Amino acid sequence: MTLHKKTLLIIGLTIAGLVAALYMVLSSILLDSYSQIERQEVSENIRQFLSALNEDLAKLDFTTRDWAEWDDTFAYINDENQNYVNVNLKDATISRLNINVMMYVRNDGHLVFGTCFDLKERKKTPLISDLRNHISNTDPLFRFGPNQNSIVGILTTRDGILLVASRKIMSGEGNGPVAGTLVFGRYLDDQRLDSLVPRAHFDVTVNRLDQSERSDDFKEALKALSARRSIHIRPINEDIIAGYSLMRDISGKPSLIWRIASKRTVYQMGRDSLHFVFLSLVLLCLMFCLVTLLLMNNQVLSRLERLNRDVSRVTISNDSGIQLRMEGSDELSQLARNINLMLASLERSHHEQLASEQRYRALVDLSPDTIVVHLNEIILFINSGGASLLGAEQPDTLIGRSLLEFTQPEYHQTFLEQSRLIREEDEPLSFAEGKMIRLDGTIMDVEWESVPITYVGQAAIQTIIRDVTERRRIAEEFRQAKLTAEAANHAKSQFLANMSHELRTPLNAIIGYSEILQEDCIDRPELVPDLQKIHAAGRHLLTLINDILDLSKIEAGKMELLLEEFNVYPMIQEVAMTIRPLAESNGNVLKLECAQDIGKMYADLTRTRQIFFNLLSNASKFTQNGTITIAVSRIPVDGLESIQFLLMDTGIGMTPEQLERVFQPFTQADASTTRKYGGTGLGLVISKRFCEMMGGTISVESEQSKGSRFIVRLPAVSLTTTATRPALQLLPEGATTVLVIDDDASVRDLLERFLNREGFHVLTASSGEDGIRIAHEKLPDVITLDVMMPVMDGWAVLAKLKKESQTTSIPVVMITMMDNQSMGYTLGVADYINKPIDRQKLLSILNKYRKDVTV
């Protein structure tokens, strides 16, 4: 479509839209206004008709009053004098009164005189039964209210609609006693309606509600008027409009619907005015459209056509040096100047593009990677490095060949699918891996990355291929080295676990017997210091073994945290009280700066205490006659609430070189430090690992000869994801019989002597088989079970005990060198204790199952 046609179409549609909008607005305003005037006129016609009807009722009431207050009427109602009838109720008199019904009724309900009158025939007719049925003191026609002398309204009878007026019959101009009731009635026929309203203006139709048949418009009017609307108005058609009014009878019940219909003269005048305005607007808009189009063609369209011809000439000649000409200083002239500037810029860009392509080709040829452009897997371009990689002397020898020739068959489907995705989604492909074949048949590992490009005017794919054969060989060597290292590390961890068991077993005997001997040597006090040295040496050796085992478990990723909520202040106060004797033994003063309302934290309580025991032990050991300070505060760290512990001493401090390796395992300041102060160099390493496992940090600041400052920050809620909360155990009924199953005779002897002393009855078994047999025979209340035993280990014994119905409910306390609580709880272990056995801890556990809890 040409610009002329588009302009004409736009102007035409715009004008048409405006005309339509104006027509709708005018139609809404004018027709609504005229419709309102029309409705007001219909409402006035209804009020005029109802006023005329009420006036006719008033006249009838006046006539009835005149007769009811006549003394002769009062006398007649009492004595029924026939002369009153002969003189006053003659046909001529009734015809002159223009009434159709006359009734004289005494107070007792007796009809003294009653007749209907045919005004056309001018003669009396019998009183119809519809009227006789109304003769009753309870009928609305005869039921006068206080100070009410008349009743006026309408009655519907089978002969028609009757206007009635009912008056009390009294003497003395309405002041005497009431003798009865006089009722006059007049039928409301067409002749009477003609006398009420000027029929030339509107047409009156009535619908009686006691008739079942009625037209649709009366049905609609009845529904609207029943909703307490006094007047309902609706157009019948384009020429007639009607108003409806509901009329009630003398009993107050809806009786009639009047319809006043009139011509829609006002509405038709408004419609004609609207049509005239619309036609005028159409003519004006057509004239405006014609003038606008002429001006647009002269000032814009013709100049645009000339500009288009000039631009087409530049396109055909492919000469961006041609300049366009356009007179004037308006937007079109500015457009021509901008096009000239654009052509000059294109000319410069063309030259720069040629230079860029030359540089790009040079860089591509120098690239060691294979850069290939292909379409449907057919090579369109390949650089020198790619040709060399594939084993070709010149790149041109590979043009036109398929890349699939150089790809191993098992990668063909993958390569084709990737090419299809790149073409359909027009998105680059991240690195993919595969194998390619050189011309000499050798296979190489490669990785490639592809992007969609436009090459010589057509959509193609550029793929960069890189030989990763050597890199994969090195990676495989690294993998094998890693597996070897992991195997060695596993062997180391297993060796440490086994050695810990072998070392803890004799240590258990040494520490246990030394404690028992100290208690039994009351009469030989000279042996107690030697026994205490044995006990201290055993404890020291146990600490070293525990540190080595903890470190091996941390490095193997098998260390678990047992999280619980605890108050910070009691914990750090207990640590300070425990370490205070060690600090004071070197002449140090231990200070604790911690608010009692510091709050709670959620972490591993045992590991937290171990961290501070390690740090404070070092501070006490490396400080002589100085001060050791513990300062605790609650601070935010990275948006999380944390607890900060500052542990400061005035000891020997460290050099910068020593600070760099302070957290390395098996490392101390120097050899002299080890000789003078002892230790394994594992305490700080283990403390650092524990801090990190709970999501915290530990750092140190130190200056030689001035002291050290350790900063421990732990989150108020531990961030570890591998920690588990220890299971809470319900206390069964107390037990008194304990079965000890252990292959070590010294352990059995120590436990038997210790538990007998504490009031337990002890049974012992030297193997798993004996333990199962004794458990079935004696049914002990609780069992202590060693894990590492020959032939049948502790786990096999536990499984057997839990499988049998007789022994499944007996609590089993595992005694182990290794930390495998999750496995034990799964198999049904009641509790754990590590070797060497802490007698007080064992007693605390067994007390849960005693029968006599007061022991």
HUTAWO-V583622 format. One record per residue. N is the residue number from 0. RES is the residue in three letters. SS is DSSP state (helix for helix, strand for strand, loop for the rest). Layout:
# HUTAWO-V583622
N,RES,SS / N,RES,SS
This chain:
# HUTAWO-V583622
0,MET,loop / 1,THR,loop / 2,LEU,helix / 3,HIS,helix / 4,LYS,helix / 5,LYS,helix / 6,THR,helix / 7,LEU,helix / 8,LEU,helix / 9,ILE,helix / 10,ILE,helix / 11,GLY,helix / 12,LEU,helix / 13,THR,helix / 14,ILE,helix / 15,ALA,helix / 16,GLY,helix / 17,LEU,helix / 18,VAL,helix / 19,ALA,helix / 20,ALA,helix / 21,LEU,helix / 22,TYR,helix / 23,MET,helix / 24,VAL,helix / 25,LEU,helix / 26,SER,helix / 27,SER,helix / 28,ILE,helix / 29,LEU,helix / 30,LEU,helix / 31,ASP,helix / 32,SER,helix / 33,TYR,helix / 34,SER,helix / 35,GLN,helix / 36,ILE,helix / 37,GLU,helix / 38,ARG,helix / 39,GLN,helix / 40,GLU,helix / 41,VAL,helix / 42,SER,helix / 43,GLU,helix / 44,ASN,helix / 45,ILE,helix / 46,ARG,helix / 47,GLN,helix / 48,PHE,helix / 49,LEU,helix / 50,SER,helix / 51,ALA,helix / 52,LEU,helix / 53,ASN,helix / 54,GLU,helix / 55,ASP,helix / 56,LEU,helix / 57,ALA,helix / 58,LYS,helix / 59,LEU,helix / 60,ASP,helix / 61,PHE,helix / 62,THR,helix / 63,THR,helix / 64,ARG,helix / 65,ASP,helix / 66,TRP,helix / 67,ALA,helix / 68,GLU,loop / 69,TRP,loop / 70,ASP,helix / 71,ASP,helix / 72,THR,helix / 73,PHE,helix / 74,ALA,helix / 75,TYR,helix / 76,ILE,helix / 77,ASN,helix / 78,ASP,helix / 79,GLU,loop / 80,ASN,loop / 81,GLN,helix / 82,ASN,helix / 83,TYR,helix / 84,VAL,helix / 85,ASN,helix / 86,VAL,helix / 87,ASN,helix / 88,LEU,loop / 89,LYS,loop / 90,ASP,helix / 91,ALA,helix / 92,THR,helix / 93,ILE,helix / 94,SER,helix / 95,ARG,helix / 96,LEU,helix / 97,ASN,loop / 98,ILE,loop / 99,ASN,loop / 100,VAL,strand / 101,MET,strand / 102,MET,strand / 103,TYR,strand / 104,VAL,strand / 105,ARG,strand / 106,ASN,loop / 107,ASP,loop / 108,GLY,loop / 109,HIS,loop / 110,LEU,strand / 111,VAL,strand / 112,PHE,strand / 113,GLY,strand / 114,THR,strand / 115,CYS,strand / 116,PHE,strand / 117,ASP,strand / 118,LEU,loop / 119,LYS,loop / 120,GLU,loop / 121,ARG,loop / 122,LYS,strand / 123,LYS,strand / 124,THR,strand / 125,PRO,loop / 126,LEU,loop / 127,ILE,loop / 128,SER,helix / 129,ASP,helix / 130,LEU,helix / 131,ARG,helix / 132,ASN,loop / 133,HIS,loop / 134,ILE,loop / 135,SER,loop / 136,ASN,loop / 137,THR,loop / 138,ASP,loop / 139,PRO,loop / 140,LEU,loop / 141,PHE,loop / 142,ARG,loop / 143,PHE,loop / 144,GLY,loop / 145,PRO,loop / 146,ASN,loop / 147,GLN,loop / 148,ASN,loop / 149,SER,strand / 150,ILE,strand / 151,VAL,strand / 152,GLY,strand / 153,ILE,strand / 154,LEU,strand / 155,THR,strand / 156,THR,strand / 157,ARG,loop / 158,ASP,loop / 159,GLY,strand / 160,ILE,strand / 161,LEU,strand / 162,LEU,strand / 163,VAL,strand / 164,ALA,strand / 165,SER,strand / 166,ARG,strand / 167,LYS,strand / 168,ILE,strand / 169,MET,strand / 170,SER,loop / 171,GLY,loop / 172,GLU,loop / 173,GLY,loop / 174,ASN,loop / 175,GLY,loop / 176,PRO,loop / 177,VAL,strand / 178,ALA,strand / 179,GLY,strand / 180,THR,strand / 181,LEU,strand / 182,VAL,strand / 183,PHE,strand / 184,GLY,strand / 185,ARG,strand / 186,TYR,strand / 187,LEU,loop / 188,ASP,loop / 189,ASP,helix / 190,GLN,helix / 191,ARG,helix / 192,LEU,helix / 193,ASP,helix / 194,SER,helix / 195,LEU,helix / 196,VAL,loop / 197,PRO,loop / 198,ARG,loop / 199,ALA,loop / 200,HIS,loop / 201,PHE,loop / 202,ASP,strand / 203,VAL,strand / 204,THR,strand / 205,VAL,strand / 206,ASN,strand / 207,ARG,strand / 208,LEU,loop / 209,ASP,loop / 210,GLN,loop / 211,SER,loop / 212,GLU,loop / 213,ARG,loop / 214,SER,loop / 215,ASP,helix / 216,ASP,helix / 217,PHE,helix / 218,LYS,helix / 219,GLU,helix / 220,ALA,helix / 221,LEU,helix / 222,LYS,helix / 223,ALA,helix / 224,LEU,helix / 225,SER,loop / 226,ALA,loop / 227,ARG,loop / 228,ARG,loop / 229,SER,loop / 230,ILE,strand / 231,HIS,strand / 232,ILE,strand / 233,ARG,strand / 234,PRO,strand / 235,ILE,loop / 236,ASN,loop / 237,GLU,loop / 238,ASP,loop / 239,ILE,strand / 240,ILE,strand / 241,ALA,strand / 242,GLY,strand / 243,TYR,strand / 244,SER,strand / 245,LEU,strand / 246,MET,strand / 247,ARG,strand / 248,ASP,loop / 249,ILE,loop / 250,SER,loop / 251,GLY,loop / 252,LYS,loop / 253,PRO,strand / 254,SER,strand / 255,LEU,strand / 256,ILE,strand / 257,TRP,strand / 258,ARG,strand / 259,ILE,strand / 260,ALA,strand / 261,SER,strand / 262,LYS,strand / 263,ARG,loop / 264,THR,helix / 265,VAL,helix / 266,TYR,helix / 267,GLN,helix / 268,MET,helix / 269,GLY,helix / 270,ARG,helix / 271,ASP,helix / 272,SER,helix / 273,LEU,helix / 274,HIS,helix / 275,PHE,helix / 276,VAL,helix / 277,PHE,helix / 278,LEU,helix / 279,SER,helix / 280,LEU,helix / 281,VAL,helix / 282,LEU,helix / 283,LEU,helix / 284,CYS,helix / 285,LEU,helix / 286,MET,helix / 287,PHE,helix / 288,CYS,helix / 289,LEU,helix / 290,VAL,helix / 291,THR,helix / 292,LEU,helix / 293,LEU,helix / 294,LEU,helix / 295,MET,helix / 296,ASN,helix / 297,ASN,helix / 298,GLN,helix / 299,VAL,helix / 300,LEU,helix / 301,SER,helix / 302,ARG,helix / 303,LEU,helix / 304,GLU,helix / 305,ARG,helix / 306,LEU,helix / 307,ASN,helix / 308,ARG,helix / 309,ASP,helix / 310,VAL,helix / 311,SER,helix / 312,ARG,helix / 313,VAL,helix / 314,THR,helix / 315,ILE,helix / 316,SER,helix / 317,ASN,loop / 318,ASP,loop / 319,SER,loop / 320,GLY,loop / 321,ILE,loop / 322,GLN,loop / 323,LEU,loop / 324,ARG,loop / 325,MET,loop / 326,GLU,loop / 327,GLY,loop / 328,SER,loop / 329,ASP,loop / 330,GLU,helix / 331,LEU,helix / 332,SER,helix / 333,GLN,helix / 334,LEU,helix / 335,ALA,helix / 336,ARG,helix / 337,ASN,helix / 338,ILE,helix / 339,ASN,helix / 340,LEU,helix / 341,MET,helix / 342,LEU,helix / 343,ALA,helix / 344,SER,helix / 345,LEU,helix / 346,GLU,helix / 347,ARG,helix / 348,SER,helix / 349,HIS,helix / 350,HIS,helix / 351,GLU,helix / 352,GLN,helix / 353,LEU,helix / 354,ALA,helix / 355,SER,helix / 356,GLU,helix / 357,GLN,helix / 358,ARG,helix / 359,TYR,helix / 360,ARG,helix / 361,ALA,helix / 362,LEU,helix / 363,VAL,helix / 364,ASP,helix / 365,LEU,helix / 366,SER,loop / 367,PRO,loop / 368,ASP,loop / 369,THR,strand / 370,ILE,strand / 371,VAL,strand / 372,VAL,strand / 373,HIS,strand / 374,LEU,strand / 375,ASN,loop / 376,GLU,loop / 377,ILE,strand / 378,ILE,strand / 379,LEU,strand / 380,PHE,strand / 381,ILE,strand / 382,ASN,loop / 383,SER,helix / 384,GLY,helix / 385,GLY,helix / 386,ALA,helix / 387,SER,helix / 388,LEU,helix / 389,LEU,helix / 390,GLY,loop / 391,ALA,loop / 392,GLU,loop / 393,GLN,loop / 394,PRO,helix / 395,ASP,helix / 396,THR,helix / 397,LEU,helix / 398,ILE,loop / 399,GLY,loop / 400,ARG,loop / 401,SER,strand / 402,LEU,helix / 403,LEU,helix / 404,GLU,helix / 405,PHE,helix / 406,THR,strand / 407,GLN,loop / 408,PRO,helix / 409,GLU,helix / 410,TYR,helix / 411,HIS,helix / 412,GLN,helix / 413,THR,helix / 414,PHE,helix / 415,LEU,helix / 416,GLU,helix / 417,GLN,helix / 418,SER,helix / 419,ARG,helix / 420,LEU,helix / 421,ILE,helix / 422,ARG,helix / 423,GLU,helix / 424,GLU,helix / 425,ASP,loop / 426,GLU,loop / 427,PRO,loop / 428,LEU,strand / 429,SER,strand / 430,PHE,strand / 431,ALA,strand / 432,GLU,strand / 433,GLY,strand / 434,LYS,strand / 435,MET,strand / 436,ILE,strand / 437,ARG,loop / 438,LEU,loop / 439,ASP,loop / 440,GLY,loop / 441,THR,loop / 442,ILE,strand / 443,MET,strand / 444,ASP,strand / 445,VAL,strand / 446,GLU,strand / 447,TRP,strand / 448,GLU,strand / 449,SER,strand / 450,VAL,strand / 451,PRO,strand / 452,ILE,strand / 453,THR,strand / 454,TYR,strand / 455,VAL,loop / 456,GLY,loop / 457,GLN,strand / 458,ALA,strand / 459,ALA,strand / 460,ILE,strand / 461,GLN,strand / 462,THR,strand / 463,ILE,strand / 464,ILE,strand / 465,ARG,strand / 466,ASP,strand / 467,VAL,loop / 468,THR,helix / 469,GLU,helix / 470,ARG,helix / 471,ARG,helix / 472,ARG,helix / 473,ILE,helix / 474,ALA,helix / 475,GLU,helix / 476,GLU,helix / 477,PHE,helix / 478,ARG,helix / 479,GLN,helix / 480,ALA,helix / 481,LYS,helix / 482,LEU,helix / 483,THR,helix / 484,ALA,helix / 485,GLU,helix / 486,ALA,helix / 487,ALA,helix / 488,ASN,helix / 489,HIS,helix / 490,ALA,helix / 491,LYS,helix / 492,SER,helix / 493,GLN,helix / 494,PHE,helix / 495,LEU,helix / 496,ALA,helix / 497,ASN,helix / 498,MET,helix / 499,SER,helix / 500,HIS,helix / 501,GLU,helix / 502,LEU,helix / 503,ARG,helix / 504,THR,helix / 505,PRO,helix / 506,LEU,helix / 507,ASN,helix / 508,ALA,helix / 509,ILE,helix / 510,ILE,helix / 511,GLY,helix / 512,TYR,helix / 513,SER,helix / 514,GLU,helix / 515,ILE,helix / 516,LEU,helix / 517,GLN,helix / 518,GLU,helix / 519,ASP,helix / 520,CYS,loop / 521,ILE,loop / 522,ASP,loop / 523,ARG,loop / 524,PRO,helix / 525,GLU,helix / 526,LEU,helix / 527,VAL,helix / 528,PRO,helix / 529,ASP,helix / 530,LEU,helix / 531,GLN,helix / 532,LYS,helix / 533,ILE,helix / 534,HIS,helix / 535,ALA,helix / 536,ALA,helix / 537,GLY,helix / 538,ARG,helix / 539,HIS,helix / 540,LEU,helix / 541,LEU,helix / 542,THR,helix / 543,LEU,helix / 544,ILE,helix / 545,ASN,helix / 546,ASP,helix / 547,ILE,helix / 548,LEU,helix / 549,ASP,helix / 550,LEU,helix / 551,SER,helix / 552,LYS,helix / 553,ILE,helix / 554,GLU,helix / 555,ALA,loop / 556,GLY,loop / 557,LYS,loop / 558,MET,loop / 559,GLU,loop / 560,LEU,loop / 561,LEU,strand / 562,LEU,strand / 563,GLU,strand / 564,GLU,strand / 565,PHE,strand / 566,ASN,strand / 567,VAL,helix / 568,TYR,helix / 569,PRO,helix / 570,MET,helix / 571,ILE,helix / 572,GLN,helix / 573,GLU,helix / 574,VAL,helix / 575,ALA,helix / 576,MET,helix / 577,THR,helix / 578,ILE,helix / 579,ARG,helix / 580,PRO,helix / 581,LEU,helix / 582,ALA,helix / 583,GLU,helix / 584,SER,helix / 585,ASN,loop / 586,GLY,loop / 587,ASN,loop / 588,VAL,strand / 589,LEU,strand / 590,LYS,strand / 591,LEU,strand / 592,GLU,strand / 593,CYS,loop / 594,ALA,loop / 595,GLN,loop / 596,ASP,loop / 597,ILE,loop / 598,GLY,loop / 599,LYS,strand / 600,MET,strand / 601,TYR,strand / 602,ALA,strand / 603,ASP,strand / 604,LEU,helix / 605,THR,helix / 606,ARG,helix / 607,THR,helix / 608,ARG,helix / 609,GLN,helix / 610,ILE,helix / 611,PHE,helix / 612,PHE,helix / 613,ASN,helix / 614,LEU,helix / 615,LEU,helix / 616,SER,helix / 617,ASN,helix / 618,ALA,helix / 619,SER,helix / 620,LYS,helix / 621,PHE,loop / 622,THR,loop / 623,GLN,loop / 624,ASN,loop / 625,GLY,loop / 626,THR,strand / 627,ILE,strand / 628,THR,strand / 629,ILE,strand / 630,ALA,strand / 631,VAL,strand / 632,SER,strand / 633,ARG,strand / 634,ILE,strand / 635,PRO,strand / 636,VAL,strand / 637,ASP,loop / 638,GLY,loop / 639,LEU,strand / 640,GLU,strand / 641,SER,strand / 642,ILE,strand / 643,GLN,strand / 644,PHE,strand / 645,LEU,strand / 646,LEU,strand / 647,MET,strand / 648,ASP,strand / 649,THR,loop / 650,GLY,loop / 651,ILE,loop / 652,GLY,loop / 653,MET,loop / 654,THR,loop / 655,PRO,helix / 656,GLU,helix / 657,GLN,helix / 658,LEU,helix / 659,GLU,helix / 660,ARG,loop / 661,VAL,loop / 662,PHE,loop / 663,GLN,loop / 664,PRO,loop / 665,PHE,loop / 666,THR,loop / 667,GLN,loop / 668,ALA,loop / 669,ASP,loop / 670,ALA,helix / 671,SER,helix / 672,THR,helix / 673,THR,helix / 674,ARG,helix / 675,LYS,helix / 676,TYR,helix / 677,GLY,loop / 678,GLY,loop / 679,THR,loop / 680,GLY,loop / 681,LEU,loop / 682,GLY,helix / 683,LEU,helix / 684,VAL,helix / 685,ILE,helix / 686,SER,helix / 687,LYS,helix / 688,ARG,helix / 689,PHE,helix / 690,CYS,helix / 691,GLU,helix / 692,MET,helix / 693,MET,loop / 694,GLY,loop / 695,GLY,loop / 696,THR,strand / 697,ILE,strand / 698,SER,strand / 699,VAL,strand / 700,GLU,strand / 701,SER,strand / 702,GLU,strand / 703,GLN,loop / 704,SER,loop / 705,LYS,loop / 706,GLY,strand / 707,SER,strand / 708,ARG,strand / 709,PHE,strand / 710,ILE,strand / 711,VAL,strand / 712,ARG,strand / 713,LEU,strand / 714,PRO,strand / 715,ALA,loop / 716,VAL,strand / 717,SER,loop / 718,LEU,loop / 719,THR,loop / 720,THR,loop / 721,THR,loop / 722,ALA,loop / 723,THR,strand / 724,ARG,strand / 725,PRO,loop / 726,ALA,loop / 727,LEU,loop / 728,GLN,loop / 729,LEU,loop / 730,LEU,loop / 731,PRO,loop / 732,GLU,loop / 733,GLY,loop / 734,ALA,loop / 735,THR,loop / 736,THR,strand / 737,VAL,strand / 738,LEU,strand / 739,VAL,strand / 740,ILE,strand / 741,ASP,loop / 742,ASP,loop / 743,ASP,loop / 744,ALA,helix / 745,SER,helix / 746,VAL,helix / 747,ARG,helix / 748,ASP,helix / 749,LEU,helix / 750,LEU,helix / 751,GLU,helix / 752,ARG,helix / 753,PHE,helix / 754,LEU,helix / 755,ASN,helix / 756,ARG,helix / 757,GLU,loop / 758,GLY,loop / 759,PHE,loop / 760,HIS,strand / 761,VAL,strand / 762,LEU,strand / 763,THR,strand / 764,ALA,strand / 765,SER,loop / 766,SER,loop / 767,GLY,helix / 768,GLU,helix / 769,ASP,helix / 770,GLY,helix / 771,ILE,helix / 772,ARG,helix / 773,ILE,helix / 774,ALA,helix / 775,HIS,helix / 776,GLU,helix / 777,LYS,helix / 778,LEU,loop / 779,PRO,loop / 780,ASP,loop / 781,VAL,strand / 782,ILE,strand / 783,THR,strand / 784,LEU,strand / 785,ASP,strand / 786,VAL,loop / 787,MET,loop / 788,MET,loop / 789,PRO,loop / 790,VAL,loop / 791,MET,loop / 792,ASP,loop / 793,GLY,helix / 794,TRP,helix / 795,ALA,helix / 796,VAL,helix / 797,LEU,helix / 798,ALA,helix / 799,LYS,helix / 800,LEU,helix / 801,LYS,helix / 802,LYS,helix / 803,GLU,loop / 804,SER,loop / 805,GLN,loop / 806,THR,loop / 807,THR,loop / 808,SER,loop / 809,ILE,loop / 810,PRO,strand / 811,VAL,strand / 812,VAL,strand / 813,MET,strand / 814,ILE,strand / 815,THR,strand / 816,MET,loop / 817,MET,loop / 818,ASP,loop / 819,ASN,loop / 820,GLN,helix / 821,SER,helix / 822,MET,helix / 823,GLY,helix / 824,TYR,helix / 825,THR,helix / 826,LEU,helix / 827,GLY,loop / 828,VAL,loop / 829,ALA,loop / 830,ASP,strand / 831,TYR,strand / 832,ILE,strand / 833,ASN,strand / 834,LYS,loop / 835,PRO,loop / 836,ILE,loop / 837,ASP,loop / 838,ARG,helix / 839,GLN,helix / 840,LYS,helix / 841,LEU,helix / 842,LEU,helix / 843,SER,helix / 844,ILE,helix / 845,LEU,helix / 846,ASN,helix / 847,LYS,helix / 848,TYR,helix / 849,ARG,loop / 850,LYS,loop / 851,ASP,loop / 852,VAL,loop / 853,THR,loop / 854,VAL,loop
